[in-house]
């Protein structure tokens, strides 16, 4: 009996971890994994649109890891919250941005907010997997 | 997309959609909350923009 309960708990933990990781790797994927198809697709579309439009508006995606500029570090973490699309955009050569572009600051805002919203989506996926949230 | 107003509208719509999807559970509640958040984003931006207009950039 207790062995069954332990196996069930381990399965639930694996499911929760998988949902969190998938939600970070690609926006909305955690919810799709949990069977929340509509919610996952809406979140995926909205966040990818925010991030994609930000990149199209010449946002900078450069990685800052030093503590000499804490705000730049936080900004990088915010953008990285979107997961694989961030890596993909950098690999495609969009990391530098275009500081002279009139849309540059808007682009930065779009990409950072996209990443921050995806952090909320990851937390929601974790709650959903744990059964804290119903729908 | 070089229009500030269109940028504001697109940003507000997308962020409101995410908030509504995460924070409400039924379709009706999500639509109502999303519209309210969208209006709050747009109106507050316009009001703050109007209030800060006299200040030099």
N, CA and C atoms of all chains as a GROMACS GRO file, in nm:
protein
  576
    1UNK      N    1   0.084  -0.122   0.000
    1UNK     CA    2   0.000   0.000   0.000
    1UNK      C    3   0.087   0.126   0.000
    2UNK      N    4   0.185   0.133   0.097
    2UNK     CA    5   0.271   0.250   0.106
    2UNK      C    6   0.364   0.257  -0.015
    3UNK      N    7   0.396   0.138  -0.071
    3UNK     CA    8   0.480   0.137  -0.190
    3UNK      C    9   0.406   0.200  -0.308
    4UNK      N   10   0.278   0.171  -0.318
    4UNK     CA   11   0.196   0.228  -0.424
    4UNK      C   12   0.186   0.380  -0.408
    5UNK      N   13   0.170   0.421  -0.281
    5UNK     CA   14   0.162   0.565  -0.254
    5UNK      C   15   0.294   0.635  -0.289
    6UNK      N   16   0.405   0.569  -0.257
    6UNK     CA   17   0.537   0.626  -0.288
    6UNK      C   18   0.558   0.635  -0.438
    7UNK      N   19   0.515   0.531  -0.509
    7UNK     CA   20   0.528   0.532  -0.655
    7UNK      C   21   0.443   0.642  -0.716
    8UNK      N   22   0.324   0.660  -0.660
    8UNK     CA   23   0.235   0.765  -0.709
    8UNK      C   24   0.293   0.903  -0.683
    9UNK      N   25   0.353   0.922  -0.564
    9UNK     CA   26   0.415   1.051  -0.532
    9UNK      C   27   0.532   1.080  -0.624
   10UNK      N   28   0.612   0.976  -0.653
   10UNK     CA   29   0.726   0.994  -0.742
   10UNK      C   30   0.680   1.031  -0.883
   11UNK      N   31   0.569   0.969  -0.926
   11UNK     CA   32   0.516   0.999  -1.059
   11UNK      C   33   0.464   1.143  -1.065
   12UNK      N   34   0.397   1.185  -0.957
   12UNK     CA   35   0.347   1.322  -0.952
   12UNK      C   36   0.462   1.422  -0.955
   13UNK      N   37   0.570   1.392  -0.882
   13UNK     CA   38   0.686   1.482  -0.880
   13UNK      C   39   0.748   1.491  -1.019
   14UNK      N   40   0.763   1.377  -1.086
   14UNK     CA   41   0.820   1.376  -1.221
   14UNK      C   42   0.733   1.459  -1.316
   15UNK      N   43   0.603   1.442  -1.301
   15UNK     CA   44   0.508   1.515  -1.388
   15UNK      C   45   0.521   1.666  -1.364
   16UNK      N   46   0.532   1.705  -1.237
   16UNK     CA   47   0.545   1.847  -1.203
   16UNK      C   48   0.674   1.905  -1.259
   17UNK      N   49   0.784   1.833  -1.240
   17UNK     CA   50   0.914   1.880  -1.290
   17UNK      C   51   0.912   1.890  -1.442
   18UNK      N   52   0.854   1.787  -1.507
   18UNK     CA   53   0.847   1.788  -1.654
   18UNK      C   54   0.764   1.906  -1.704
   19UNK      N   55   0.651   1.932  -1.636
   19UNK     CA   56   0.566   2.045  -1.678
   19UNK      C   57   0.640   2.177  -1.664
   20UNK      N   58   0.713   2.195  -1.552
   20UNK     CA   59   0.789   2.318  -1.530
   20UNK      C   60   0.898   2.336  -1.634
   21UNK      N   61   0.971   2.229  -1.661
   21UNK     CA   62   1.081   2.238  -1.758
   21UNK      C   63   1.028   2.266  -1.899
   22UNK      N   64   0.921   2.194  -1.936
   22UNK     CA   65   0.864   2.216  -2.070
   22UNK      C   66   0.811   2.358  -2.084
   23UNK      N   67   0.750   2.409  -1.976
   23UNK     CA   68   0.697   2.545  -1.980
   23UNK      C   69   0.808   2.647  -1.999
   24UNK      N   70   0.925   2.620  -1.945
   24UNK     CA   71   1.037   2.712  -1.962
   24UNK      C   72   1.099   2.696  -2.101
   25UNK      N   73   1.114   2.571  -2.148
   25UNK     CA   74   1.179   2.548  -2.277
   25UNK      C   75   1.100   2.615  -2.390
   26UNK      N   76   0.968   2.602  -2.386
   26UNK     CA   77   0.886   2.664  -2.492
   26UNK      C   78   0.756   2.714  -2.428
   27UNK      N   79   0.726   2.843  -2.437
   27UNK     CA   80   0.605   2.897  -2.372
   27UNK      C   81   0.478   2.818  -2.407
   28UNK      N   82   0.404   2.778  -2.306
   28UNK     CA   83   0.277   2.708  -2.328
   28UNK      C   84   0.289   2.556  -2.335
   29UNK      N   85   0.411   2.506  -2.355
   29UNK     CA   86   0.429   2.362  -2.372
   29UNK      C   87   0.397   2.286  -2.242
   30UNK      N   88   0.424   2.346  -2.128
   30UNK     CA   89   0.392   2.282  -2.000
   30UNK      C   90   0.243   2.257  -1.986
   31UNK      N   91   0.162   2.355  -2.027
   31UNK     CA   92   0.016   2.339  -2.019
   31UNK      C   93  -0.033   2.235  -2.120
   32UNK      N   94   0.027   2.233  -2.238
   32UNK     CA   95  -0.011   2.131  -2.338
   32UNK      C   96   0.021   1.992  -2.284
   33UNK      N   97   0.136   1.979  -2.218
   33UNK     CA   98   0.176   1.851  -2.158
   33UNK      C   99   0.075   1.806  -2.052
   34UNK      N  100   0.018   1.904  -1.981
   34UNK     CA  101  -0.079   1.873  -1.875
   34UNK      C  102  -0.221   1.855  -1.928
   35UNK      N  103  -0.238   1.867  -2.060
   35UNK     CA  104  -0.370   1.848  -2.119
   35UNK      C  105  -0.454   1.975  -2.124
   36UNK      N  106  -0.395   2.090  -2.088
   36UNK     CA  107  -0.468   2.218  -2.095
   36UNK      C  108  -0.439   2.280  -2.232
   37UNK      N  109  -0.505   2.223  -2.334
   37UNK     CA  110  -0.471   2.256  -2.473
   37UNK      C  111  -0.500   2.402  -2.508
   38UNK      N  112  -0.623   2.446  -2.479
   38UNK     CA  113  -0.661   2.582  -2.514
   38UNK      C  114  -0.576   2.685  -2.443
   39UNK      N  115  -0.560   2.665  -2.313
   39UNK     CA  116  -0.482   2.759  -2.233
   39UNK      C  117  -0.337   2.764  -2.283
   40UNK      N  118  -0.282   2.646  -2.311
   40UNK     CA  119  -0.144   2.638  -2.357
   40UNK      C  120  -0.125   2.710  -2.490
   41UNK      N  121  -0.219   2.692  -2.582
   41UNK     CA  122  -0.206   2.755  -2.714
   41UNK      C  123  -0.218   2.907  -2.706
   42UNK      N  124  -0.312   2.956  -2.621
   42UNK     CA  125  -0.327   3.101  -2.606
   42UNK      C  126  -0.200   3.162  -2.545
   43UNK      N  127  -0.148   3.097  -2.441
   43UNK     CA  128  -0.027   3.149  -2.377
   43UNK      C  129   0.092   3.143  -2.473
   44UNK      N  130   0.101   3.034  -2.547
   44UNK     CA  131   0.211   3.020  -2.643
   44UNK      C  132   0.205   3.130  -2.749
   45UNK      N  133   0.086   3.149  -2.806
   45UNK     CA  134   0.071   3.250  -2.911
   45UNK      C  135   0.102   3.390  -2.860
   46UNK      N  136   0.050   3.424  -2.743
   46UNK     CA  137   0.069   3.560  -2.690
   46UNK      C  138   0.215   3.587  -2.658
   47UNK      N  139   0.280   3.493  -2.590
   47UNK     CA  140   0.418   3.517  -2.548
   47UNK      C  141   0.514   3.513  -2.666
   48UNK      N  142   0.492   3.420  -2.758
   48UNK     CA  143   0.578   3.416  -2.877
   48UNK      C  144   0.558   3.541  -2.962
   49UNK      N  145   0.434   3.591  -2.968
   49UNK     CA  146   0.409   3.715  -3.043
   49UNK      C  147   0.482   3.832  -2.978
   50UNK      N  148   0.475   3.842  -2.845
   50UNK     CA  149   0.546   3.949  -2.775
   50UNK      C  150   0.696   3.942  -2.804
   51UNK      N  151   0.752   3.822  -2.786
   51UNK     CA  152   0.896   3.808  -2.804
   51UNK      C  153   0.937   3.830  -2.950
   52UNK      N  154   0.861   3.770  -3.042
   52UNK     CA  155   0.893   3.783  -3.184
   52UNK      C  156   0.882   3.927  -3.232
   53UNK      N  157   0.778   3.998  -3.188
   53UNK     CA  158   0.765   4.138  -3.227
   53UNK      C  159   0.879   4.220  -3.167
   54UNK      N  160   0.919   4.186  -3.043
   54UNK     CA  161   1.031   4.256  -2.981
   54UNK      C  162   1.159   4.239  -3.061
   55UNK      N  163   1.184   4.117  -3.106
   55UNK     CA  164   1.304   4.092  -3.188
   55UNK      C  165   1.292   4.168  -3.321
   56UNK      N  166   1.172   4.168  -3.379
   56UNK     CA  167   1.150   4.240  -3.505
   56UNK      C  168   1.167   4.391  -3.487
   57UNK      N  169   1.150   4.439  -3.362
   57UNK     CA  170   1.166   4.582  -3.334
   57UNK      C  171   1.307   4.612  -3.287
   58UNK      N  172   1.403   4.529  -3.327
   58UNK     CA  173   1.546   4.554  -3.305
   58UNK      C  174   1.590   4.547  -3.160
   59UNK      N  175   1.525   4.463  -3.082
   59UNK     CA  176   1.565   4.446  -2.942
   59UNK      C  177   1.705   4.386  -2.932
   60UNK      N  178   1.774   4.422  -2.826
   60UNK     CA  179   1.906   4.363  -2.800
   60UNK      C  180   1.887   4.238  -2.713
   61UNK      N  181   1.959   4.131  -2.747
   61UNK     CA  182   1.947   4.006  -2.670
   61UNK      C  183   2.082   3.966  -2.612
   62UNK      N  184   2.169   4.066  -2.589
   62UNK     CA  185   2.302   4.032  -2.540
   62UNK      C  186   2.297   3.984  -2.396
   63UNK      N  187   2.383   3.888  -2.366
   63UNK     CA  188   2.385   3.823  -2.235
   63UNK      C  189   2.481   3.896  -2.141
   64UNK      N  190   2.429   3.943  -2.027
   64UNK     CA  191   2.514   4.005  -1.924
   64UNK      C  192   2.514   3.913  -1.803
   65UNK      N  193   2.631   3.869  -1.762
   65UNK     CA  194   2.637   3.780  -1.645
   65UNK      C  195   2.717   3.841  -1.530
   66UNK      N  196   2.782   3.955  -1.551
   66UNK     CA  197   2.861   4.017  -1.444
   66UNK      C  198   2.774   4.099  -1.350
   67UNK      N  199   2.829   4.128  -1.231
   67UNK     CA  200   2.754   4.208  -1.133
   67UNK      C  201   2.786   4.357  -1.143
   68UNK      N  202   2.870   4.394  -1.240
   68UNK     CA  203   2.906   4.536  -1.253
   68UNK      C  204   2.788   4.619  -1.302
   69UNK      N  205   2.694   4.555  -1.366
   69UNK     CA  206   2.574   4.624  -1.414
   69UNK      C  207   2.451   4.539  -1.377
   70UNK      N  208   2.403   4.552  -1.251
   70UNK     CA  209   2.294   4.464  -1.203
   70UNK      C  210   2.167   4.474  -1.286
   71UNK      N  211   2.136   4.594  -1.335
   71UNK     CA  212   2.012   4.608  -1.413
   71UNK      C  213   2.022   4.533  -1.546
   72UNK      N  214   2.141   4.536  -1.607
   72UNK     CA  215   2.160   4.461  -1.732
   72UNK      C  216   2.150   4.311  -1.705
   73UNK      N  217   2.199   4.268  -1.588
   73UNK     CA  218   2.189   4.126  -1.551
   73UNK      C  219   2.042   4.085  -1.536
   74UNK      N  220   1.965   4.169  -1.465
   74UNK     CA  221   1.822   4.139  -1.447
   74UNK      C  222   1.749   4.139  -1.582
   75UNK      N  223   1.788   4.233  -1.667
   75UNK     CA  224   1.726   4.242  -1.800
   75UNK      C  225   1.754   4.115  -1.880
   76UNK      N  226   1.877   4.065  -1.871
   76UNK     CA  227   1.911   3.940  -1.941
   76UNK      C  228   1.830   3.824  -1.887
   77UNK      N  229   1.818   3.817  -1.754
   77UNK     CA  230   1.740   3.708  -1.694
   77UNK      C  231   1.593   3.717  -1.738
   78UNK      N  232   1.541   3.839  -1.744
   78UNK     CA  233   1.402   3.857  -1.788
   78UNK      C  234   1.384   3.803  -1.930
   79UNK      N  235   1.475   3.838  -2.019
   79UNK     CA  236   1.464   3.791  -2.158
   79UNK      C  237   1.481   3.639  -2.167
   80UNK      N  238   1.570   3.584  -2.084
   80UNK     CA  239   1.594   3.440  -2.089
   80UNK      C  240   1.475   3.359  -2.039
   81UNK      N  241   1.385   3.425  -1.968
   81UNK     CA  242   1.265   3.357  -1.918
   81UNK      C  243   1.181   3.297  -2.028
   82UNK      N  244   1.197   3.344  -2.149
   82UNK     CA  245   1.115   3.294  -2.260
   82UNK      C  246   1.166   3.159  -2.312
   83UNK      N  247   1.288   3.120  -2.272
   83UNK     CA  248   1.338   2.986  -2.302
   83UNK      C  249   1.401   2.970  -2.440
   84UNK      N  250   1.364   2.864  -2.510
   84UNK     CA  251   1.428   2.830  -2.638
   84UNK      C  252   1.418   2.941  -2.744
   85UNK      N  253   1.307   3.015  -2.752
   85UNK     CA  254   1.303   3.122  -2.853
   85UNK      C  255   1.415   3.225  -2.835
   86UNK      N  256   1.456   3.249  -2.710
   86UNK     CA  257   1.568   3.341  -2.684
   86UNK      C  258   1.696   3.284  -2.744
   87UNK      N  259   1.722   3.155  -2.718
   87UNK     CA  260   1.843   3.091  -2.771
   87UNK      C  261   1.838   3.089  -2.923
   88UNK      N  262   1.720   3.058  -2.976
   88UNK     CA  263   1.703   3.050  -3.122
   88UNK      C  264   1.731   3.186  -3.187
   89UNK      N  265   1.676   3.293  -3.128
   89UNK     CA  266   1.696   3.427  -3.184
   89UNK      C  267   1.845   3.466  -3.181
   90UNK      N  268   1.912   3.429  -3.072
   90UNK     CA  269   2.056   3.459  -3.064
   90UNK      C  270   2.133   3.379  -3.169
   91UNK      N  271   2.096   3.252  -3.186
   91UNK     CA  272   2.166   3.169  -3.284
   91UNK      C  273   2.144   3.221  -3.426
   92UNK      N  274   2.028   3.284  -3.448
   92UNK     CA  275   1.999   3.337  -3.581
   92UNK      C  276   2.062   3.475  -3.603
   93UNK      N  277   2.135   3.525  -3.503
   93UNK     CA  278   2.211   3.649  -3.521
   93UNK      C  279   2.138   3.776  -3.481
   94UNK      N  280   2.034   3.764  -3.397
   94UNK     CA  281   1.959   3.884  -3.357
   94UNK      C  282   2.004   3.940  -3.222
   95UNK      N  283   2.120   3.895  -3.172
   95UNK     CA  284   2.157   3.934  -3.036
   95UNK      C  285   2.196   4.081  -3.020
   96UNK      N  286   2.249   4.142  -3.124
   96UNK     CA  287   2.302   4.277  -3.108
   96UNK      C  288   2.193   4.384  -3.104
   97UNK      N  289   2.085   4.364  -3.175
   97UNK     CA  290   1.982   4.467  -3.184
   97UNK      C  291   2.032   4.585  -3.265
   98UNK      N  292   1.956   4.693  -3.264
   98UNK     CA  293   1.996   4.811  -3.340
   98UNK      C  294   1.960   4.933  -3.256
   99UNK      N  295   2.061   4.984  -3.184
   99UNK     CA  296   2.034   5.089  -3.086
   99UNK      C  297   1.984   5.219  -3.151
  100UNK      N  298   2.013   5.238  -3.278
  100UNK     CA  299   1.969   5.360  -3.347
  100UNK      C  300   1.825   5.350  -3.399
  101UNK      N  301   1.768   5.231  -3.390
  101UNK     CA  302   1.631   5.212  -3.439
  101UNK      C  303   1.531   5.288  -3.350
  102UNK      N  304   1.431   5.352  -3.411
  102UNK     CA  305   1.331   5.422  -3.329
  102UNK      C  306   1.248   5.326  -3.242
  103UNK      N  307   1.247   5.198  -3.276
  103UNK     CA  308   1.167   5.100  -3.201
  103UNK      C  309   1.250   5.020  -3.102
  104UNK      N  310   1.378   5.056  -3.087
  104UNK     CA  311   1.471   4.976  -3.005
  104UNK      C  312   1.421   4.956  -2.862
  105UNK      N  313   1.382   5.066  -2.795
  105UNK     CA  314   1.338   5.055  -2.655
  105UNK      C  315   1.207   4.977  -2.644
  106UNK      N  316   1.119   4.996  -2.741
  106UNK     CA  317   0.995   4.918  -2.741
  106UNK      C  318   1.027   4.769  -2.757
  107UNK      N  319   1.122   4.740  -2.847
  107UNK     CA  320   1.162   4.601  -2.868
  107UNK      C  321   1.216   4.539  -2.741
  108UNK      N  322   1.302   4.615  -2.670
  108UNK     CA  323   1.356   4.564  -2.543
  108UNK      C  324   1.244   4.534  -2.444
  109UNK      N  325   1.146   4.624  -2.438
  109UNK     CA  326   1.034   4.605  -2.345
  109UNK      C  327   0.953   4.480  -2.383
  110UNK      N  328   0.927   4.464  -2.511
  110UNK     CA  329   0.849   4.348  -2.557
  110UNK      C  330   0.921   4.216  -2.520
  111UNK      N  331   1.051   4.208  -2.548
  111UNK     CA  332   1.122   4.081  -2.523
  111UNK      C  333   1.134   4.053  -2.373
  112UNK      N  334   1.162   4.157  -2.293
  112UNK     CA  335   1.176   4.136  -2.148
  112UNK      C  336   1.041   4.100  -2.086
  113UNK      N  337   0.935   4.167  -2.126
  113UNK     CA  338   0.803   4.137  -2.070
  113UNK      C  339   0.758   3.996  -2.114
  114UNK      N  340   0.790   3.958  -2.237
  114UNK     CA  341   0.759   3.822  -2.282
  114UNK      C  342   0.824   3.718  -2.191
  115UNK      N  343   0.951   3.740  -2.157
  115UNK     CA  344   1.021   3.647  -2.068
  115UNK      C  345   0.964   3.648  -1.928
  116UNK      N  346   0.932   3.766  -1.876
  116UNK     CA  347   0.876   3.774  -1.740
  116UNK      C  348   0.739   3.707  -1.732
  117UNK      N  349   0.658   3.728  -1.836
  117UNK     CA  350   0.526   3.663  -1.838
  117UNK      C  351   0.541   3.511  -1.844
  118UNK      N  352   0.645   3.465  -1.915
  118UNK     CA  353   0.663   3.319  -1.922
  118UNK      C  354   0.702   3.262  -1.786
  119UNK      N  355   0.768   3.342  -1.704
  119UNK     CA  356   0.798   3.294  -1.567
  119UNK      C  357   0.667   3.272  -1.491
  120UNK      N  358   0.570   3.362  -1.509
  120UNK     CA  359   0.438   3.342  -1.447
  120UNK      C  360   0.371   3.216  -1.503
  121UNK      N  361   0.389   3.194  -1.633
  121UNK     CA  362   0.329   3.076  -1.697
  121UNK      C  363   0.393   2.947  -1.640
  122UNK      N  364   0.524   2.951  -1.617
  122UNK     CA  365   0.592   2.835  -1.558
  122UNK      C  366   0.534   2.806  -1.419
  123UNK      N  367   0.518   2.911  -1.338
  123UNK     CA  368   0.463   2.892  -1.203
  123UNK      C  369   0.320   2.837  -1.210
  124UNK      N  370   0.242   2.884  -1.307
  124UNK     CA  371   0.105   2.836  -1.323
  124UNK      C  372   0.105   2.688  -1.364
  125UNK      N  373   0.200   2.651  -1.453
  125UNK     CA  374   0.210   2.510  -1.494
  125UNK      C  375   0.245   2.422  -1.375
  126UNK      N  376   0.336   2.471  -1.290
  126UNK     CA  377   0.374   2.394  -1.170
  126UNK      C  378   0.254   2.378  -1.077
  127UNK      N  379   0.179   2.486  -1.056
  127UNK     CA  380   0.059   2.479  -0.971
  127UNK      C  381  -0.045   2.384  -1.029
  128UNK      N  382  -0.062   2.390  -1.161
  128UNK     CA  383  -0.159   2.302  -1.227
  128UNK      C  384  -0.119   2.156  -1.211
  129UNK      N  385   0.012   2.128  -1.228
  129UNK     CA  386   0.059   1.991  -1.216
  129UNK      C  387   0.041   1.939  -1.072
  130UNK      N  388   0.056   2.029  -0.974
  130UNK     CA  389   0.041   1.989  -0.834
  130UNK      C  390  -0.105   1.984  -0.791
  131UNK      N  391  -0.194   2.027  -0.880
  131UNK     CA  392  -0.336   2.024  -0.847
  131UNK      C  393  -0.384   2.142  -0.767
  132UNK      N  394  -0.300   2.247  -0.755
  132UNK     CA  395  -0.340   2.366  -0.680
  132UNK      C  396  -0.441   2.447  -0.760
  133UNK      N  397  -0.420   2.449  -0.893
  133UNK     CA  398  -0.513   2.521  -0.980
  133UNK      C  399  -0.593   2.421  -1.062
  134UNK      N  400  -0.720   2.451  -1.081
  134UNK     CA  401  -0.807   2.355  -1.149
  134UNK      C  402  -0.803   2.363  -1.299
  135UNK      N  403  -0.821   2.484  -1.357
  135UNK     CA  404  -0.838   2.494  -1.503
  135UNK      C  405  -0.719   2.562  -1.568
  136UNK      N  406   0.622   4.841  -3.784
  136UNK     CA  407   0.534   4.900  -3.682
  136UNK      C  408   0.605   5.019  -3.619
  137UNK      N  409   0.586   5.138  -3.677
  137UNK     CA  410   0.653   5.257  -3.626
  137UNK      C  411   0.558   5.349  -3.551
  138UNK      N  412   0.433   5.308  -3.535
  138UNK     CA  413   0.337   5.393  -3.465
  138UNK      C  414   0.339   5.362  -3.316
  139UNK      N  415   0.356   5.466  -3.235
  139UNK     CA  416   0.357   5.445  -3.090
  139UNK      C  417   0.222   5.394  -3.042
  140UNK      N  418   0.114   5.446  -3.100
  140UNK     CA  419  -0.020   5.406  -3.056
  140UNK      C  420  -0.047   5.259  -3.089
  141UNK      N  421  -0.009   5.217  -3.211
  141UNK     CA  422  -0.030   5.076  -3.248
  141UNK      C  423   0.054   4.986  -3.159
  142UNK      N  424   0.177   5.029  -3.129
  142UNK     CA  425   0.263   4.951  -3.040
  142UNK      C  426   0.198   4.935  -2.903
  143UNK      N  427   0.143   5.045  -2.851
  143UNK     CA  428   0.074   5.040  -2.722
  143UNK      C  429  -0.044   4.943  -2.727
  144UNK      N  430  -0.122   4.952  -2.834
  144UNK     CA  431  -0.242   4.866  -2.845
  144UNK      C  432  -0.203   4.718  -2.855
  145UNK      N  433  -0.101   4.687  -2.934
  145UNK     CA  434  -0.058   4.548  -2.950
  145UNK      C  435  -0.002   4.494  -2.818
  146UNK      N  436   0.084   4.574  -2.753
  146UNK     CA  437   0.144   4.532  -2.625
  146UNK      C  438   0.034   4.508  -2.522
  147UNK      N  439  -0.058   4.601  -2.511
  147UNK     CA  440  -0.166   4.590  -2.411
  147UNK      C  441  -0.252   4.468  -2.438
  148UNK      N  442  -0.283   4.443  -2.566
  148UNK     CA  443  -0.368   4.328  -2.599
  148UNK      C  444  -0.300   4.197  -2.561
  149UNK      N  445  -0.172   4.184  -2.594
  149UNK     CA  446  -0.101   4.058  -2.568
  149UNK      C  447  -0.082   4.034  -2.418
  150UNK      N  448  -0.042   4.138  -2.345
  150UNK     CA  449  -0.020   4.122  -2.201
  150UNK      C  450  -0.153   4.096  -2.129
  151UNK      N  451  -0.258   4.166  -2.170
  151UNK     CA  452  -0.391   4.144  -2.110
  151UNK      C  453  -0.439   4.002  -2.134
  152UNK      N  454  -0.412   3.949  -2.254
  152UNK     CA  455  -0.453   3.812  -2.285
  152UNK      C  456  -0.385   3.712  -2.191
  153UNK      N  457  -0.253   3.731  -2.169
  153UNK     CA  458  -0.181   3.640  -2.080
  153UNK      C  459  -0.235   3.651  -1.937
  154UNK      N  460  -0.252   3.774  -1.889
  154UNK     CA  461  -0.304   3.793  -1.752
  154UNK      C  462  -0.442   3.730  -1.737
  155UNK      N  463  -0.528   3.755  -1.833
  155UNK     CA  464  -0.665   3.702  -1.824
  155UNK      C  465  -0.665   3.549  -1.826
  156UNK      N  466  -0.579   3.491  -1.910
  156UNK     CA  467  -0.572   3.344  -1.919
  156UNK      C  468  -0.520   3.283  -1.789
  157UNK      N  469  -0.424   3.352  -1.727
  157UNK     CA  470  -0.365   3.296  -1.605
  157UNK      C  471  -0.452   3.320  -1.481
  158UNK      N  472  -0.516   3.436  -1.477
  158UNK     CA  473  -0.580   3.477  -1.351
  158UNK      C  474  -0.728   3.444  -1.341
  159UNK      N  475  -0.791   3.405  -1.450
  159UNK     CA  476  -0.933   3.370  -1.446
  159UNK      C  477  -0.955   3.230  -1.502
  160UNK      N  478  -1.063   3.165  -1.461
  160UNK     CA  479  -1.081   3.023  -1.494
  160UNK      C  480  -1.184   2.994  -1.603
  161UNK      N  481  -1.282   3.082  -1.620
  161UNK     CA  482  -1.382   3.054  -1.724
  161UNK      C  483  -1.368   3.154  -1.839
  162UNK      N  484  -1.422   3.115  -1.954
  162UNK     CA  485  -1.408   3.200  -2.073
  162UNK      C  486  -1.468   3.338  -2.052
  163UNK      N  487  -1.588   3.341  -1.993
  163UNK     CA  488  -1.655   3.470  -1.971
  163UNK      C  489  -1.574   3.560  -1.880
  164UNK      N  490  -1.524   3.502  -1.771
  164UNK     CA  491  -1.442   3.581  -1.677
  164UNK      C  492  -1.315   3.630  -1.745
  165UNK      N  493  -1.258   3.544  -1.829
  165UNK     CA  494  -1.134   3.582  -1.897
  165UNK      C  495  -1.158   3.698  -1.994
  166UNK      N  496  -1.267   3.693  -2.067
  166UNK     CA  497  -1.297   3.801  -2.162
  166UNK      C  498  -1.318   3.933  -2.088
  167UNK      N  499  -1.397   3.927  -1.980
  167UNK     CA  500  -1.423   4.050  -1.903
  167UNK      C  501  -1.294   4.106  -1.843
  168UNK      N  502  -1.216   4.019  -1.780
  168UNK     CA  503  -1.091   4.063  -1.717
  168UNK      C  504  -0.994   4.115  -1.822
  169UNK      N  505  -0.985   4.045  -1.936
  169UNK     CA  506  -0.893   4.086  -2.042
  169UNK      C  507  -0.928   4.224  -2.097
  170UNK      N  508  -1.057   4.248  -2.119
  170UNK     CA  509  -1.099   4.379  -2.170
  170UNK      C  510  -1.071   4.489  -2.068
  171UNK      N  511  -1.096   4.459  -1.941
  171UNK     CA  512  -1.070   4.557  -1.835
  171UNK      C  513  -0.921   4.589  -1.826
  172UNK      N  514  -0.838   4.485  -1.830
  172UNK     CA  515  -0.692   4.506  -1.822
  172UNK      C  516  -0.644   4.584  -1.944
  173UNK      N  517  -0.697   4.550  -2.062
  173UNK     CA  518  -0.658   4.620  -2.185
  173UNK      C  519  -0.693   4.769  -2.173
  174UNK      N  520  -0.814   4.797  -2.129
  174UNK     CA  521  -0.857   4.937  -2.115
  174UNK      C  522  -0.770   5.008  -2.011
  175UNK      N  523  -0.737   4.940  -1.902
  175UNK     CA  524  -0.655   5.002  -1.797
  175UNK      C  525  -0.516   5.034  -1.851
  176UNK      N  526  -0.457   4.941  -1.927
  176UNK     CA  527  -0.325   4.966  -1.986
  176UNK      C  528  -0.328   5.089  -2.077
  177UNK      N  529  -0.423   5.090  -2.169
  177UNK     CA  530  -0.427   5.196  -2.270
  177UNK      C  531  -0.460   5.331  -2.206
  178UNK      N  532  -0.564   5.333  -2.122
  178UNK     CA  533  -0.604   5.461  -2.063
  178UNK      C  534  -0.497   5.517  -1.970
  179UNK      N  535  -0.438   5.431  -1.887
  179UNK     CA  536  -0.337   5.482  -1.793
  179UNK      C  537  -0.216   5.535  -1.871
  180UNK      N  538  -0.180   5.469  -1.980
  180UNK     CA  539  -0.067   5.518  -2.060
  180UNK      C  540  -0.099   5.654  -2.120
  181UNK      N  541  -0.219   5.667  -2.174
  181UNK     CA  542  -0.258   5.795  -2.235
  181UNK      C  543  -0.262   5.906  -2.130
  182UNK      N  544  -0.316   5.875  -2.011
  182UNK     CA  545  -0.325   5.976  -1.905
  182UNK      C  546  -0.185   6.016  -1.857
  183UNK      N  547  -0.099   5.917  -1.834
  183UNK     CA  548   0.038   5.949  -1.789
  183UNK      C  549   0.113   6.026  -1.898
  184UNK      N  550   0.093   5.985  -2.024
  184UNK     CA  551   0.155   6.057  -2.134
  184UNK      C  552   0.110   6.202  -2.140
  185UNK      N  553  -0.019   6.223  -2.117
  185UNK     CA  554  -0.074   6.359  -2.121
  185UNK      C  555  -0.019   6.441  -2.004
  186UNK      N  556  -0.013   6.380  -1.885
  186UNK     CA  557   0.035   6.451  -1.766
  186UNK      C  558   0.184   6.486  -1.776
  187UNK      N  559   0.262   6.398  -1.838
  187UNK     CA  560   0.407   6.424  -1.845
  187UNK      C  561   0.446   6.503  -1.969
  188UNK      N  562   0.349   6.535  -2.052
  188UNK     CA  563   0.378   6.608  -2.176
  188UNK      C  564   0.453   6.741  -2.153
  189UNK      N  565   0.419   6.820  -2.048
  189UNK     CA  566   0.489   6.948  -2.030
  189UNK      C  567   0.637   6.934  -1.993
  190UNK      N  568   0.676   6.818  -1.940
  190UNK     CA  569   0.815   6.803  -1.897
  190UNK      C  570   0.907   6.782  -2.017
  191UNK      N  571   1.023   6.844  -2.013
  191UNK     CA  572   1.117   6.824  -2.125
  191UNK      C  573   1.171   6.680  -2.125
  192UNK      N  574   1.206   6.629  -2.243
  192UNK     CA  575   1.255   6.490  -2.251
  192UNK      C  576   1.400   6.481  -2.206
   0.00000   0.00000   0.00000
